């Protein structure tokens, strides 16, 4: 009940201010919303129309002898050329460009037959090397990381020595201290352990 009383109170308080604004600016707001919605609707309709062209081309290729389909681009628009054997017979969506222009630089070996499946042939991309660290498995450390374990004698500071508390001692055999800027550096590609 408390929510209803609050809503009624707000309507009584702000109603006289909001109502004239809605009457005055409401049509302008509606026109803006509609103007922004029209390009999006047109875009969706174009996508639906273009998506059906591949399906139409595959159906057409299925009705001819030795039919196949090849996707080509003309003026930044995808077109599907239907072949019967090695002869082009149709284009979906229709275009006024001749077959010679559409197929000028096309690779005819990438044609798709209707029964071969629904996926298009993709260009070959080389796989990363098996030892690559770009694809790490969860929970595993890469092979190039190093973990240094300190012995109790060299790796810990005395609790009574206030000057060295909180600092780590150098790794055994490193020959430098953690504060020494001229000391040995970690090999390139590895982070220094601290």
N, C-alpha and C positions, 0 to 999 in steps of 0.2 A: 504494500500500500504506500510505503514511503516513496517509492520510485514514481508512482502515478502522481502523487501530490507535487513532487518536484517538477515533473514534466508540465503539469497544468500551470504551476507558478511561473515557469520559464515562458510558456506560451502567452500567458497574460502579460508578463513583463516585456518580452521582446516582440510579440506579435505585431503591435502597431508600427514597429520599425522595419520588420522584415517584409511584411505584406506589400508596401509600396515599392520596395526595392525589387521584389520578385516580379511585380507587374511591369516595372520599368525595364529591368535588365534581363528578365527571363528569356524573352525571344532572342536577344543577342547571344546569351549563353548557349541556348539551344542550337543556334546557327553555327557557333564555333565548334560545338561537340559534333554536329553532323558533318561539318567541313573536314574535321580531322578523321572522321570514321570512313568517309568515302574512299580515300586512297588505300586504306587498309583493306576494305572490301574488294576493291579492284585488284589489288595485289593477290589476295587469296583466290579470286576467281581466275586470274591468269595462271597461278600455280596449278590449280586443279585442271585447267584446260591443257597445260603443257604436260602434266603428268599422264594424262590419258593418251597422248600422242605416241609414246613408246609402246603402250599396250595395243593401240590400233595398228601400228607398224608390224608388231610381232604376229598379230592375228592375220594381217594381210599376207605376211611372208609364209604363214602356215597353209595358206590356200593355193600357193603357186608351186610349180615344180622346182625343187632344189632351192627353196626360199631362204633368204638370210637378210639380216638387218645391220646397218652400219650407222653409228651416230656421227654426224658432222656438224660443224658450226659455220653459220653464214650470218654476218653482221651481228655477232654476239648473241645469236639465237640458236638453240639446239634444234637440229632437224634429223629425222630418221629416214635414211634412204633404204628402200626395199629392193632387193635383188632377186632375180630369177636366174639362177646359175651365176654367170658373171655379168649379166646385163641389168642395169638399174631400170626399174619399171615405175616406181612411185616415190613420193616424198611426203612424210607426215611431220609437221603441219605443212600444208601446201605452200610453195613459194614460186616466184616467177623466175628464179635463177635457174639456168640450164644445169644438167647433170655434170657437164665438163667443169663448170665453176665450182660446184659443190664438192666434187671428188678430186680436184686438182692436186692437193697435197695430202690426201687421205691414205691411210694404211689399210688396204683391202684385206689384209690377213687378220684383222681384228673383228671381222664380221661375226655376228651372233646368229645362230640358227634357233628357231622357235623352241625346239625340244631340248636344247642344251642347258636350260636353267634360266633363272631370272637375273643372275648377277652379270654385270658388265665386266669385261676384262679390264684389269687395273694395270697401270704401268709398274714395271719391276722396280722395287726399291731395295737396295742392299740392306741386309740385316746387320746389326752391330755384332762385333766380335764376341765370342762366348766369354771372354775374360773381362769384358767391359763392365765398368761400375755404374753405367747409366741405368741398368735394370737390376737393382738390388732386390734381393728377396727379404721379406720382412723378418726381423729377428737375427739377421746375420750381419757380421761386419765384413767390409770389403777386404780383399786379400792384401791390399797395400797398407793397411793400418798397422801400426806397431804399438804394442802395449809393453811398457817398461815396469818391471817390478823392482822395488828397492828392498835391499836387505835391512834388517833392523839397525845395523850399525851405521850405515851410510844414509839411509832414507829418512830417519827421524831426527828431530832436533831435541835437545835437552829441554825439559820443562822449565828448568831454572834459568835458562838463558833467554832473557826478555828480548834481546836484539834479533834473535833468529826465529822467534815464534811466528807461525803463519807462513813461513817461507819454505819452499821445497829445496832439498839439496839436489845437486846435479846428478844425472844418471851416471852409474859407474862407468868409468873409462871415458867420460866425455871431455874431461880436462878443463872445464870452465864452471862458473857458477851461474845461477839463474839471473843474477843481477849484472853479470859481466857482459857489456855490449860487444866486446871484442872476442868473446868466446865462440866456440864452434856453433854453427847454425845447423838447423835441421835440413836434411836433403830437400831439394826442390820437389814440390808436389806433396810433401808431407807436413802436417802441422806439428809444431813443437809440443811436447808433452809437458804440462806444468802441474 
